[in-house]
Amino acid sequence: MSERESCFRELLGRNHARWRGIARCYAKDGDRDDLIQEIMMQIWKNLDRFESRSSIDTWAYRVALNTALAWDRTSKKRAKKLNTDATDVNRLVGDSRDSSIERRVLDEFLTSLSKTDRAVMLLFLDDVPNADAAEITGMTEGALRVRLHRIRNKFEATYCEGEVSDDV
């Protein structure tokens, strides 16, 4: 096995779950496997271009995210984007394989976010350190923290209004 193949297999082992999460947010159920395959192909194709300016996992996350964003922009198969079609939200919530209420709420919330906010939230959910998340998204750490704060406020306003009291 070549060094490149070995490196790719290690990347795949460490990051496949993250790539699936990205695909889950940017592709409809029937297109997710295709998007994951496209992500893997882009990482394989560009592996020789990795310049070691960041960790290879951070670089791969950025490639995966950029591939998903390009997929979302250019796919001709999908007539409507998930974040603009309310019927897709209902379909997602109703057809979810994981029927837990938390998963359905998270799916609905992620679908309601802009593409950039969705990427920021995915990085947060994947416990990517803010410095790495900023590098992946091309934002400053301060801008990333502000976005996370606004996303958190949006979630609380949408799903927690009247349920949480600071007076207790």
C-alpha positions, 0 to 999 in steps of 0.5 A: 500500500502506498503512503498516499493510500495509507494516509487516505485510509487513516483520514477515512477512519478518523473522519467518516462519521463527520463526513456523513454528518456534513452530507446529512445536512447538505443532501437529501436522504437519497443523495447522501451516499453520493455526496459522501462519495464525492467528498471522499473523491475530492479528498483523494484527488487533492491529497497531494495538495495538502501543504501541512499548514494545518492538521490534515483532519482540519484540511479534510474537513474544509475540503468536505465542507466545500464539496458539500457547499458546491454540491448544494449549489450545483446539483441539478437533481434537486428541485428545491433546497432543504433550507427553503422548502418547508415541505422538506422539513416536514418530510425530514422530520416525518421520515427520520430513521432516528425517531428520537425527538432530539434528532428530529428537533436538531434536523429541523433546526439545522435545516432552518439555518443558512449554509454558513451557520449550518457549517458553523453548527456542524463544526460545533457539534463535532467538537472542532476547536474554535481555532480549527473551525475558524480556519475551516470556515475562513472566519476569525475566531471572534466572528465564529464565536459571535455566530455561535452565540447568535445560533444558540440564541435562535435555537433558544428563541425557537425551541426553549421560549418560556420553558427555561427560567433563570429565576429558579 
